[in-house]
Amino acid sequence: MTHKNMTSAKNSLIGRRLFLKSLVTLTALSCAPTIAQANNMLFAQSGRARWDDQFDAAPSAGARVASNQPVLSSATVEYTQRAIAQYEEIVSRGGWQRVPTEQGKLRIGVTHPAVIALRQRLAASGDLQSGIGMSQSFDTYVDAAVKRFQARHGLPADGVTGESTYKSLNVDAQTRLNQLHINVERLKPKVEMTSKEQRFVMVNIPAAQIEAVENGVVVQRHTAVVGKIDRQTPLLDSKISQVILNPFWTVPKSIIRKDIIPLMQKNPSYLSDNNIHVFNSRGEEVSPESIDWHSDEAVGMMFRQDPGKINAMSSTKINFANPYSVYMHDTPIQTLFNSLMRFDSSGCIRIQNIRDLNVWILKNTPGWDRERMEAVISSRQNTPINIPDPIPLHFVYISAWSTGEGVVQFRDDIYHLDGSSQLALDTAG
C-alpha cells in the first residue's frame, strides 16, 4: 500500500470513529423531552461510576455484602430506616470533621498529617474499624477503609483520595441524614407498587444502574448511561411492550437542520458512508445528489439509518409507553460505560450488555431464546417483537438507601432534588 493510500485509509478510519461518537450524540438529542414536559419531570444526574459491589461499613464486619436485594424492596426500606437511626447518632456526636485536601491525593504508603483526619472521618462513618489507631501512615487498614467508602458512594474503589472522594468525604453528616430522610419517603410508594409485581425492571437514575428483578431477587444488574442535567431522564412508571432487534433510526428534523445539512455541505458522501437513506413525503427514496443542501429542502424529508453495527441504537431498542418519547437502547460506543460521568444522554437510557436483558425480557415470549436472538441480530434484519405479558418498568430517583446492616449507599444529587448544594454535581458522599 502506498503512503498516500495508507494515509487515506487512516483518515477514513478516524472519520468513522468520529461519526460513531457524533451519532451517539445525535441519537441522544432525539430523546430530549420538551421544555413543557420537563416541568412535570423529576430528574437526576451524577458523577459516579458503576460499582455494584456493596461493602459492610460497620466496624464489626468489613466483608463484602451480597447484593441480590432489590433497591425497591421492603427490606431496603427497613435497612434505610436503620441507617437513619445510625446517622442520627452520628449527628448527635457532632458528626465528622472535614478532611484537608490541600495535600493532594493520598494513597497506600504515604505518611502525612492529613491521614489522621482521614482516619477520623472513616472511623466516624464506620468504614474504618475501631482500635486501628490514629497514625499518620496510610496503611492497608486505611486503604481498605477508603475502598469501602468509595464503593458505598459509587466511586471507583481504587483506594486513592482523588477529587471526587474528597468531595464525598466532606459532605457533612447532617446533610447525609437529610438525604436519607428524603429518599426513604421516595422508596415507600415505589416499594408498595413493586411488591405486587413478580417481574419488573428498575432504572435508578442517580446510580445510573438498572435492576431486573424476579420473585423479589435481583437477577441482573446493568450499567447505564442516563440524561444530562439539561436533558434529564424523566421519572416514570410504564410497561415494556416491545423489543426491536436491529432497529432503524429515524433522524429528527432538528438534527437534520442543525447537523445533517452542515455535514452534507462539507462531505457529500456522509449519508451513503453511514447507511442513511432519504425519503420524500410520498415514501419514495430520494438521491442525496438531487437535494439542494444549501437550503432547507432536506428538512421536509425523512432520514432513516439502516440497522447494523454503526446504527445509533446498535442491536436493540426497548419500547414502552410514555409521554416523553424516551426509550432504552444499545449503543455502538461501549466505552461510554467505563466513564465516571455516565450522565450523558438526552433522556433515553443506554444499557450495557443489553442482550442479556433481552433474553430475560423475552424468556416468556414463545420462540425467542438466546440462539434465535443472536441469529436475528447477525442477520441485520429489522425485527420487532411484541411482549405478550408486558413487564413493569420504573424510572426512579433514589440517591440514598441501604440494602444491609451498615451498608449505606449514597449518590450525587445531580438533578438537585435533595435540597442541598453539597450533594449537587459530582459530590457523592
C-alpha positions as CSV (number, residue, x, y, z in Angstrom):
1,M,0.0,0.0,0.0
2,T,1.4,3.4,-0.9
3,H,1.9,6.1,1.7
4,K,-1.0,8.1,0.1
5,N,-3.3,5.1,0.3
6,M,-2.3,4.4,3.9
7,T,-3.0,8.0,4.9
8,S,-6.4,7.8,3.1
9,A,-7.3,4.6,5.0
10,K,-6.2,6.1,8.3
11,N,-8.3,9.2,7.7
12,S,-11.3,7.0,6.8
13,L,-11.0,5.0,10.0
14,I,-10.7,8.2,12.1
15,G,-13.7,9.6,10.3
16,R,-15.8,6.5,11.0
17,R,-14.9,6.7,14.7
18,L,-15.8,10.4,14.9
19,F,-19.1,9.5,13.1
20,L,-20.0,6.9,15.7
21,K,-19.3,9.4,18.6
22,S,-21.3,12.1,16.9
23,L,-24.1,9.7,16.1
24,V,-24.5,8.7,19.7
25,T,-24.8,12.4,20.5
26,L,-27.4,12.9,17.7
27,T,-29.4,10.0,19.0
28,A,-29.3,11.4,22.5
29,L,-30.7,14.7,21.1
30,S,-33.6,12.9,19.6
31,C,-34.7,11.6,23.0
32,A,-34.8,15.0,24.6
33,P,-38.2,15.8,26.3
34,T,-39.9,19.1,25.5
35,I,-39.5,22.1,27.9
36,A,-43.1,21.8,28.8
37,Q,-42.8,18.2,29.7
38,A,-39.6,18.9,31.6
39,N,-41.7,20.9,34.1
40,N,-43.5,17.7,35.1
41,M,-40.4,15.6,35.5
42,L,-38.1,14.6,38.3
43,F,-34.6,14.2,37.3
44,A,-31.1,13.1,38.3
45,Q,-27.5,13.3,37.1
46,S,-24.4,12.2,38.9
47,G,-20.6,12.0,38.8
48,R,-20.0,8.4,40.0
49,A,-19.1,5.2,38.4
50,R,-20.8,1.9,38.2
51,W,-19.6,0.0,41.2
52,D,-22.2,-2.7,42.1
53,D,-20.3,-4.3,44.9
54,Q,-21.5,-3.3,48.4
55,F,-19.2,-3.3,51.4
56,D,-20.1,-3.5,55.0
57,A,-19.3,-0.2,56.6
58,A,-20.0,-1.4,60.2
59,P,-16.9,-1.6,62.4
60,S,-17.8,-5.2,63.3
61,A,-17.8,-6.6,59.8
62,G,-15.7,-5.5,56.8
63,A,-16.7,-8.2,54.3
64,R,-18.5,-7.7,51.0
65,V,-22.2,-7.9,51.3
66,A,-24.3,-10.0,48.9
67,S,-26.1,-7.6,46.6
68,N,-29.1,-9.5,45.2
69,Q,-31.6,-7.5,47.3
70,P,-33.5,-5.0,45.1
71,V,-33.4,-1.3,45.8
72,L,-37.2,-1.4,45.5
73,S,-37.9,-3.8,48.4
74,S,-39.4,-3.7,51.9
75,A,-36.0,-4.8,53.2
76,T,-34.4,-1.8,51.7
77,V,-36.9,0.5,53.4
78,E,-36.2,-1.2,56.7
79,Y,-32.4,-1.0,56.4
80,T,-32.7,2.6,55.3
81,Q,-34.7,3.4,58.4
82,R,-32.0,1.8,60.5
83,A,-29.4,3.9,58.6
84,I,-31.4,7.0,59.6
85,A,-31.1,5.9,63.2
86,Q,-27.3,5.3,62.7
87,Y,-26.8,8.8,61.2
88,E,-28.9,10.5,63.9
89,E,-26.5,9.0,66.4
90,I,-23.5,10.2,64.3
91,V,-25.0,13.7,64.1
92,S,-25.7,13.7,67.9
93,R,-22.0,13.1,68.5
94,G,-21.1,16.1,66.4
95,G,-20.8,14.4,63.0
96,W,-17.3,14.3,61.4
97,Q,-14.6,16.9,60.7
98,R,-13.5,18.0,57.2
99,V,-10.6,16.1,55.6
100,P,-8.0,18.6,54.3
101,T,-7.5,18.5,50.5
102,E,-4.5,20.8,50.1
103,Q,-2.0,18.0,50.3
104,G,-3.4,16.4,47.2
105,K,-4.0,12.7,46.7
106,L,-3.3,10.2,49.5
107,R,-2.7,6.6,48.8
108,I,-1.2,3.5,50.5
109,G,2.4,4.0,51.6
110,V,2.1,7.8,52.2
111,T,2.9,9.3,55.5
112,H,1.2,12.7,56.1
113,P,-0.6,14.6,59.0
114,A,-3.8,14.6,56.8
115,V,-4.0,10.8,57.2
116,I,-5.0,11.3,60.8
117,A,-8.0,13.4,59.7
118,L,-8.8,10.8,57.1
119,R,-8.7,8.0,59.7
120,Q,-11.0,10.0,62.0
121,R,-13.5,10.7,59.1
122,L,-13.6,7.0,58.1
123,A,-14.0,5.8,61.6
124,A,-16.9,8.2,62.2
125,S,-18.9,6.7,59.4
126,G,-17.9,3.1,60.3
127,D,-15.7,2.5,57.3
128,L,-12.5,2.1,59.4
129,Q,-12.7,-0.4,62.3
130,S,-12.3,0.9,65.8
131,G,-9.0,0.2,67.5
132,I,-6.9,0.7,64.4
133,G,-5.1,3.8,65.7
134,M,-4.6,7.3,64.5
135,S,-1.1,7.4,63.0
136,Q,0.0,9.5,60.0
137,S,0.6,6.3,57.9
138,F,-1.7,5.4,55.1
139,D,-1.5,1.7,55.7
140,T,-3.5,-1.3,54.5
141,Y,-6.3,-0.7,57.0
142,V,-6.8,2.8,55.7
143,D,-6.6,1.6,52.1
144,A,-9.3,-1.0,52.7
145,A,-11.5,1.6,54.5
146,V,-11.1,4.1,51.6
147,K,-12.1,1.4,49.1
148,R,-15.2,0.5,51.2
149,F,-16.1,4.2,51.4
150,Q,-15.7,4.7,47.7
151,A,-17.8,1.6,46.8
152,R,-20.6,2.8,49.0
153,H,-20.6,6.1,47.1
154,G,-20.5,4.7,43.6
155,L,-16.9,5.8,43.1
156,P,-14.0,3.7,41.6
157,A,-12.7,1.7,44.6
158,D,-9.0,2.4,43.9
159,G,-8.1,3.5,47.5
160,V,-6.8,6.9,46.3
161,T,-8.3,10.1,47.7
162,G,-8.9,12.0,44.4
163,E,-11.2,15.0,43.9
164,S,-14.4,13.0,43.9
165,T,-13.5,11.1,47.0
166,Y,-12.6,14.2,48.9
167,K,-15.9,15.9,47.9
168,S,-17.8,12.8,49.1
169,L,-15.8,12.7,52.4
170,N,-16.6,16.3,53.1
171,V,-20.4,16.2,52.8
172,D,-21.4,16.8,56.4
173,A,-23.3,14.2,58.5
174,Q,-26.5,16.3,58.8
175,T,-26.8,16.6,55.1
176,R,-26.4,12.9,54.7
177,L,-29.1,12.3,57.3
178,N,-31.4,14.7,55.5
179,Q,-30.7,12.8,52.3
180,L,-31.7,9.5,53.9
181,H,-34.9,11.0,55.2
182,I,-35.9,12.3,51.7
183,N,-35.1,9.1,50.0
184,V,-36.8,6.7,52.4
185,E,-40.0,8.6,51.6
186,R,-39.4,8.2,47.9
187,L,-38.8,4.5,48.4
188,K,-42.0,3.7,50.3
189,P,-44.6,4.3,47.5
190,K,-42.4,2.6,44.9
191,V,-41.9,-0.5,47.1
192,E,-45.7,-0.7,47.7
193,M,-46.1,-0.7,43.9
194,T,-43.4,-3.3,43.0
195,S,-44.4,-5.6,45.9
196,K,-47.3,-6.7,43.7
197,E,-45.1,-7.3,40.7
198,Q,-43.4,-10.7,40.1
199,R,-41.1,-9.3,37.5
200,F,-40.0,-5.7,36.9
201,V,-37.2,-3.5,35.6
202,M,-35.9,-0.6,37.7
203,V,-33.7,2.3,36.4
204,N,-32.2,4.2,39.3
205,I,-31.2,7.4,37.7
206,P,-28.7,8.8,40.3
207,A,-26.9,5.4,40.3
208,A,-27.0,5.1,36.5
209,Q,-27.9,1.5,37.1
210,I,-30.6,-1.0,36.1
211,E,-32.0,-3.9,38.0
212,A,-34.0,-6.8,36.6
213,V,-36.0,-8.2,39.5
214,E,-37.8,-11.5,39.6
215,N,-39.6,-13.0,42.7
216,G,-38.0,-10.4,45.0
217,V,-34.4,-11.0,43.8
218,V,-32.2,-9.1,41.5
219,V,-31.3,-11.5,38.7
220,Q,-29.4,-9.0,36.5
221,R,-27.7,-5.6,37.1
222,H,-26.7,-3.4,34.2
223,T,-24.6,-0.2,34.0
224,A,-26.5,2.6,32.2
225,V,-26.0,6.0,30.7
226,V,-28.8,8.4,31.6
227,G,-29.7,12.0,31.0
228,K,-27.6,15.1,31.3
229,I,-28.6,17.8,33.8
230,D,-30.1,19.9,30.9
231,R,-31.6,16.9,29.1
232,Q,-32.9,14.9,32.0
233,T,-34.3,11.4,32.2
234,P,-37.9,11.6,33.5
235,L,-39.3,9.6,36.3
236,L,-42.0,7.3,35.0
237,D,-43.9,4.0,35.5
238,S,-44.7,2.0,32.4
239,K,-44.5,-1.4,30.9
240,I,-42.0,-2.9,28.4
241,S,-44.2,-3.8,25.5
242,Q,-41.7,-4.4,22.6
243,V,-38.2,-5.3,21.8
244,I,-36.9,-4.3,18.4
245,L,-33.8,-6.1,17.2
246,N,-31.8,-4.3,14.5
247,P,-33.8,-1.1,14.8
248,F,-34.0,1.6,12.2
249,W,-33.1,5.1,13.4
250,T,-35.2,7.9,12.1
251,V,-33.4,11.3,12.3
252,P,-35.4,14.1,14.0
253,K,-35.9,17.2,11.9
254,S,-34.0,19.3,14.4
255,I,-30.9,17.1,13.8
256,I,-31.5,17.3,10.0
257,R,-31.4,21.1,10.2
258,K,-28.6,21.5,12.7
259,D,-26.3,18.6,11.9
260,I,-27.1,16.7,8.7
261,I,-27.3,19.7,6.4
262,P,-23.9,21.2,7.5
263,L,-22.3,17.8,7.4
264,M,-23.5,17.2,3.8
265,Q,-22.2,20.6,2.8
266,K,-18.8,19.5,4.0
267,N,-18.9,15.9,2.9
268,P,-21.4,14.9,0.2
269,S,-20.8,11.2,0.8
270,Y,-21.7,11.4,4.5
271,L,-25.2,9.8,4.2
272,S,-24.1,7.0,1.9
273,D,-21.0,6.3,4.1
274,N,-23.2,5.8,7.1
275,N,-26.2,3.9,5.6
276,I,-28.6,6.8,5.9
277,H,-31.4,7.0,3.3
278,V,-33.6,9.9,2.4
279,F,-37.3,9.6,1.6
280,N,-39.8,12.2,0.3
281,S,-43.3,12.8,1.6
282,R,-44.7,10.0,-0.7
283,G,-42.3,7.5,0.9
284,E,-40.1,7.4,-2.2
285,E,-36.3,7.2,-1.8
286,V,-34.5,10.3,-3.0
287,S,-30.9,10.6,-4.1
288,P,-28.9,12.9,-1.9
289,E,-27.3,14.4,-5.0
290,S,-30.8,15.7,-6.1
291,I,-31.2,17.8,-2.9
292,D,-30.1,21.4,-2.5
293,W,-28.0,21.2,0.7
294,H,-27.7,25.0,0.8
295,S,-31.4,25.3,1.5
296,D,-34.0,23.8,3.9
297,E,-35.3,21.4,1.3
298,A,-34.0,18.4,3.2
299,V,-35.9,19.3,6.4
300,G,-39.2,18.3,4.7
301,M,-37.8,14.8,4.1
302,M,-37.4,11.7,6.2
303,F,-33.8,10.4,7.0
304,R,-33.5,6.8,8.2
305,Q,-30.4,4.9,9.1
306,D,-30.3,1.2,8.3
307,P,-29.9,-1.4,11.1
308,G,-26.3,-2.5,11.7
309,K,-23.2,-2.1,13.8
310,I,-22.9,1.6,13.2
311,N,-26.6,2.3,13.8
312,A,-27.0,4.8,16.7
313,M,-29.1,2.2,18.6
314,S,-26.9,-0.7,17.6
315,S,-28.6,-4.1,18.2
316,T,-31.7,-3.2,20.3
317,K,-34.4,-0.7,21.1
318,I,-36.7,-1.4,24.0
319,N,-40.1,0.4,23.8
320,F,-42.6,1.3,26.5
321,A,-45.5,3.8,26.5
322,N,-44.6,7.2,27.9
323,P,-45.3,10.9,27.1
324,Y,-41.6,11.9,26.8
325,S,-40.6,9.9,23.7
326,V,-37.8,8.1,25.6
327,Y,-36.8,4.5,25.2
328,M,-33.9,2.2,26.2
329,H,-31.3,1.0,23.7
330,D,-27.9,-0.4,22.9
331,T,-25.0,1.7,21.7
332,P,-22.1,1.2,19.3
333,I,-19.8,3.1,21.7
334,Q,-19.4,0.6,24.6
335,T,-16.6,2.7,26.2
336,L,-19.3,5.1,27.5
337,F,-20.0,2.6,30.3
338,N,-16.4,2.9,31.6
339,S,-16.9,6.6,32.3
340,L,-17.1,8.1,35.8
341,M,-19.7,10.5,34.5
342,R,-22.4,8.3,32.9
343,F,-24.9,11.2,32.7
344,D,-24.5,12.0,29.0
345,S,-27.8,11.2,27.2
346,S,-30.8,13.4,26.5
347,G,-33.3,11.3,28.4
348,C,-33.0,7.9,26.7
349,I,-31.3,5.0,28.6
350,R,-28.2,3.3,27.1
351,I,-27.7,-0.2,28.5
352,Q,-24.5,-2.2,28.8
353,N,-24.8,-5.9,27.9
354,I,-28.3,-5.3,26.7
355,R,-28.6,-8.7,25.0
356,D,-28.6,-10.4,28.4
357,L,-31.5,-8.1,29.4
358,N,-33.2,-9.0,26.1
359,V,-33.1,-12.7,26.9
360,W,-34.6,-12.1,30.3
361,I,-37.4,-9.9,28.9
362,L,-38.2,-12.4,26.2
363,K,-38.0,-15.6,28.2
364,N,-41.8,-15.9,28.4
365,T,-42.2,-14.9,24.7
366,P,-42.6,-18.2,22.7
367,G,-39.9,-18.9,20.2
368,W,-37.3,-16.4,21.5
369,D,-34.3,-17.9,23.1
370,R,-30.7,-16.6,23.1
371,E,-29.7,-18.6,20.0
372,R,-32.5,-17.2,17.8
373,M,-32.0,-13.6,19.1
374,E,-28.3,-13.7,18.2
375,A,-29.1,-15.2,14.8
376,V,-31.6,-12.4,14.1
377,I,-29.1,-9.7,15.2
378,S,-26.4,-11.2,12.9
379,S,-28.9,-11.0,10.0
380,R,-29.3,-7.2,10.5
381,Q,-33.0,-7.6,9.6
382,N,-35.3,-5.2,11.4
383,T,-37.4,-7.4,13.7
384,P,-40.0,-6.1,16.2
385,I,-41.0,-8.5,18.9
386,N,-44.2,-7.7,20.9
387,I,-44.2,-8.8,24.6
388,P,-47.4,-10.8,25.3
389,D,-47.2,-10.1,29.0
390,P,-45.6,-6.6,29.3
391,I,-43.1,-6.2,32.1
392,P,-43.4,-3.3,34.6
393,L,-40.8,-0.6,34.3
394,H,-39.9,2.1,36.8
395,F,-37.5,5.0,36.4
396,V,-36.8,6.2,39.9
397,Y,-34.6,8.7,41.7
398,I,-33.1,7.1,44.8
399,S,-29.8,8.8,45.8
400,A,-29.5,7.3,49.3
401,W,-30.5,3.8,50.5
402,S,-29.3,0.8,52.5
403,T,-29.5,-2.9,51.5
404,G,-27.9,-4.3,54.6
405,E,-26.9,-3.7,58.2
406,G,-24.3,-0.9,58.0
407,V,-24.3,-0.8,54.2
408,V,-25.4,2.8,53.4
409,Q,-25.2,3.9,49.8
410,F,-25.1,7.5,48.6
411,R,-25.1,9.0,45.1
412,D,-24.8,12.6,43.8
413,D,-28.0,14.7,43.6
414,I,-27.2,15.8,40.0
415,Y,-30.8,16.9,39.3
416,H,-30.8,18.9,42.5
417,L,-33.8,17.2,44.1
418,D,-32.4,16.5,47.5
419,G,-32.3,20.2,48.6
420,S,-28.6,20.7,49.3
421,S,-25.9,22.3,47.2
422,Q,-23.4,19.9,48.9
423,L,-25.0,17.0,47.1
424,A,-25.1,18.5,43.6
425,L,-22.9,17.7,40.6
426,D,-20.1,15.3,41.4
427,T,-20.1,15.5,45.2
428,A,-21.3,12.0,46.0
429,G,-20.6,11.5,49.7
